[in-house]
Amino acid sequence: MTDISRLPGAHDDHWNWQLAAECRDVDASLFFHPFGERGQAHDDREEEAKKVCQGCRVRRECLRYALEVREPYGVWGGLTESERAVLLRPARTSRAA
């Protein structure tokens, strides 16, 4: 079951940034890998998606959204799901010896 508790709500101001996104004019399949995609094809697709994000004026808002809702799939704000997971990991604290 999908957890929607982190979604920002139905107010326009939470979503209006999407209207200015560079990806609006690009096939969404570029940002989400198909089942079974591996290796160079996977890497090439992700790099192409990231190129779209590089010049996007709402990249920061997109990434913030993906991190807040813990978006599990795709390239958002120029980062893949594994790259976002690194940012979301709790900081390790060193133990006093």
C-alpha positions as a Markdown table, in Angstrom:
| # | Residue | x | y | z |
|---|---|---|---|---|
| 1 | Met | 0.0 | 0.0 | 0.0 |
| 2 | Thr | 1.3 | 3.5 | -0.9 |
| 3 | Asp | 2.1 | 5.8 | 2.0 |
| 4 | Ile | 0.7 | 9.2 | 1.1 |
| 5 | Ser | 1.3 | 10.8 | 4.6 |
| 6 | Arg | 4.3 | 12.7 | 3.4 |
| 7 | Leu | 2.7 | 14.3 | 0.4 |
| 8 | Pro | 2.4 | 18.0 | 0.7 |
| 9 | Gly | -1.3 | 18.4 | 0.2 |
| 10 | Ala | -3.7 | 19.7 | -2.4 |
| 11 | His | -2.9 | 23.3 | -2.4 |
| 12 | Asp | -1.6 | 24.7 | -5.7 |
| 13 | Asp | 1.4 | 26.4 | -4.1 |
| 14 | His | 2.8 | 23.0 | -3.2 |
| 15 | Trp | 2.8 | 21.8 | -6.8 |
| 16 | Asn | 3.1 | 24.9 | -9.0 |
| 17 | Trp | 6.9 | 24.5 | -9.4 |
| 18 | Gln | 6.1 | 21.5 | -11.6 |
| 19 | Leu | 4.7 | 23.9 | -14.3 |
| 20 | Ala | 8.2 | 25.3 | -14.9 |
| 21 | Ala | 10.0 | 22.0 | -14.9 |
| 22 | Glu | 12.2 | 21.1 | -17.9 |
| 23 | Cys | 11.0 | 17.5 | -17.8 |
| 24 | Arg | 7.4 | 18.5 | -18.7 |
| 25 | Asp | 8.3 | 18.3 | -22.4 |
| 26 | Val | 10.2 | 15.0 | -22.1 |
| 27 | Asp | 8.9 | 11.5 | -22.1 |
| 28 | Ala | 8.6 | 10.5 | -18.4 |
| 29 | Ser | 10.1 | 7.0 | -19.2 |
| 30 | Leu | 13.5 | 8.8 | -19.3 |
| 31 | Phe | 13.3 | 9.4 | -15.6 |
| 32 | Phe | 12.1 | 5.9 | -14.5 |
| 33 | His | 13.9 | 2.7 | -15.4 |
| 34 | Pro | 11.9 | 0.0 | -17.0 |
| 35 | Phe | 11.7 | -3.5 | -15.4 |
| 36 | Gly | 14.9 | -5.4 | -15.9 |
| 37 | Glu | 17.0 | -2.5 | -17.2 |
| 38 | Arg | 20.7 | -3.0 | -16.2 |
| 39 | Gly | 24.2 | -2.0 | -17.1 |
| 40 | Gln | 25.1 | 0.5 | -19.7 |
| 41 | Ala | 21.5 | 1.1 | -20.8 |
| 42 | His | 20.5 | 2.0 | -17.3 |
| 43 | Asp | 23.5 | 4.3 | -16.8 |
| 44 | Asp | 23.0 | 6.0 | -20.2 |
| 45 | Arg | 19.3 | 6.6 | -19.5 |
| 46 | Glu | 20.0 | 8.1 | -16.0 |
| 47 | Glu | 22.7 | 10.4 | -17.5 |
| 48 | Glu | 20.3 | 11.6 | -20.1 |
| 49 | Ala | 17.7 | 12.3 | -17.4 |
| 50 | Lys | 20.2 | 14.2 | -15.3 |
| 51 | Lys | 21.2 | 16.4 | -18.3 |
| 52 | Val | 17.5 | 17.5 | -18.5 |
| 53 | Cys | 17.7 | 18.4 | -14.8 |
| 54 | Gln | 21.0 | 20.3 | -15.1 |
| 55 | Gly | 19.4 | 23.4 | -16.7 |
| 56 | Cys | 16.1 | 23.2 | -14.9 |
| 57 | Arg | 15.1 | 26.3 | -13.0 |
| 58 | Val | 13.0 | 24.4 | -10.4 |
| 59 | Arg | 15.6 | 21.7 | -9.8 |
| 60 | Arg | 15.9 | 22.6 | -6.1 |
| 61 | Glu | 12.2 | 22.5 | -5.5 |
| 62 | Cys | 12.0 | 19.1 | -7.3 |
| 63 | Leu | 14.8 | 17.6 | -5.2 |
| 64 | Arg | 13.3 | 19.0 | -2.0 |
| 65 | Tyr | 9.9 | 17.4 | -2.9 |
| 66 | Ala | 11.5 | 14.0 | -3.6 |
| 67 | Leu | 13.4 | 14.1 | -0.4 |
| 68 | Glu | 10.4 | 15.2 | 1.7 |
| 69 | Val | 8.1 | 12.5 | 0.4 |
| 70 | Arg | 10.9 | 10.0 | 0.1 |
| 71 | Glu | 10.2 | 9.4 | -3.5 |
| 72 | Pro | 11.4 | 5.8 | -4.1 |
| 73 | Tyr | 11.8 | 5.8 | -7.8 |
| 74 | Gly | 13.3 | 7.8 | -10.6 |
| 75 | Val | 15.5 | 10.8 | -11.2 |
| 76 | Trp | 14.2 | 13.8 | -9.3 |
| 77 | Gly | 16.1 | 17.1 | -9.0 |
| 78 | Gly | 19.0 | 15.6 | -10.8 |
| 79 | Leu | 19.5 | 12.7 | -8.4 |
| 80 | Thr | 18.7 | 9.0 | -8.7 |
| 81 | Glu | 16.9 | 7.1 | -6.0 |
| 82 | Ser | 20.2 | 5.7 | -4.7 |
| 83 | Glu | 21.8 | 9.1 | -4.6 |
| 84 | Arg | 18.8 | 10.5 | -2.6 |
| 85 | Ala | 19.0 | 7.5 | -0.2 |
| 86 | Val | 22.5 | 8.6 | 0.7 |
| 87 | Leu | 21.2 | 12.1 | 1.6 |
| 88 | Leu | 18.4 | 10.6 | 3.7 |
| 89 | Arg | 20.6 | 8.3 | 5.7 |
| 90 | Pro | 21.0 | 9.4 | 9.3 |
| 91 | Ala | 24.4 | 10.8 | 10.0 |
| 92 | Arg | 26.6 | 8.4 | 11.8 |
| 93 | Thr | 27.7 | 9.5 | 15.2 |
| 94 | Ser | 31.1 | 8.4 | 16.4 |
| 95 | Arg | 31.1 | 6.5 | 19.7 |
| 96 | Ala | 33.2 | 7.7 | 22.5 |
| 97 | Ala | 35.8 | 5.0 | 23.2 |
